[in-house]
């Protein structure tokens, strides 16, 4: 058995063994697990979730001004005065350090029973703001899921490329060993050994650069997952691309589910409710008040030195704007223009969304074709590499032959291009689903 054949067998065994050891020593992180961790840990999602909870707390009858206010109050005023009084008949009365007391306490109820329906418009507006917060949370989740999946499959392609570069280093090592053996027995020149060593060093340099990029990208994914950046893991190299996406279906989904578009629709409803509140200023505001009070007063000098009272008090108050310099008309016109602007923004968002979908779909279709083409190219390059390696094994070509190095480089480049094409196709799929508001992690 030739040296080349021995090295080929050793290469297969070492590669398999190294793969087993790596899988055992590293966490296997699936894309589903990554998304789950991000949904639980990501800081931006947590903040958006809390913002939504704040909006939910704001939706209340009290915050809209519909419920009455009930308060308890107490007032206690005291004074010590040198007092001098002149009576109607001219008699004068004088007292130093005259002590006076005025005490009032009780409960009071104030309730706006009518304000031109502004309070009800405000309550509906708070509900719309809650929906806006929900749309913001969905947008944040959608964006973070997209970041997770994109980064995950970036790691997948880098892991594939790292494996390809590892393979070429093994092949280059075989070349160096063979050239050295041939040089030792006098069948090859020193130049053959040096050329093989240069190629090995070149391949090792590329491997180290790819290894650094691979490690840094894993750190970035850990950051998105809001966990220790030094956690090591391995990803599944299988990339499944959804080839069933259709542009008309995506446009229909986007109009219903895209969070940015939904936010613009909600903004318009908020503007319409703002106009209702402004129009409410044309109507009177009616308040009723009621309470139960206790009063007590004491005076050291005067006709009445002490008095007290307790009982039920009530009243009604109504105000209405008659003229405020035309501000009412101005405010209503501005509110109507804001509604018009809201509709313009909706139309603009729809056009931008459809444009993004159309361009992204074209990219998606192109990347699907390229992924299939590069897969075939890798098969062809592998066949060429196998044939060339067999020629090398039987001695038809030597390590100095350009044909061997060319086949080696073509095979590695084909694997890298195929990996990148698969990644680009997956990214195109993710972008389309994100725009449609229908992103999942299958």
Secondary structure, 3 states (H helix, E strand, C coil): CCHHHHHHHHHHHHHHHHHHHHHHHCEEECHHHHHHHHHHHCHHHHHHHHHHHHHHHHCCCCCCCCCCEEEEEEEEEEEEEEEEEECCCCCEEEEEEEEEEEEEEEEEEEEEEECCCHHHHHHHHHHHHHHHHHHHHHHHHHHHHHHHHHHHHHHHHHHHHHHHHHHHHHHHHHHHHHHHHHHHCCCCCHHHHHHHHHHHHHHHHHHHHHHHHHHHHHHHHHHHCCCCCCCCEEECCCCCCCCCCCHHHHHHHHHHHCHHHHHHHHHHHHHHHHHHHHHHHHCCEEEEEEEEEEEEEEECCCCCCEEEEEEEEEEEEEECCCCCCCHHHHHHHHHHHHHHHHHHHHHHHHHHHHHHHHHHHHHHHHHHHHHHHHHHHHHHHHHHHHHHHHHHHHCCCCCCCHHHHHHHHHHHHHHHHHHHHHHHHHHHHHHHHHHCCCCCCC
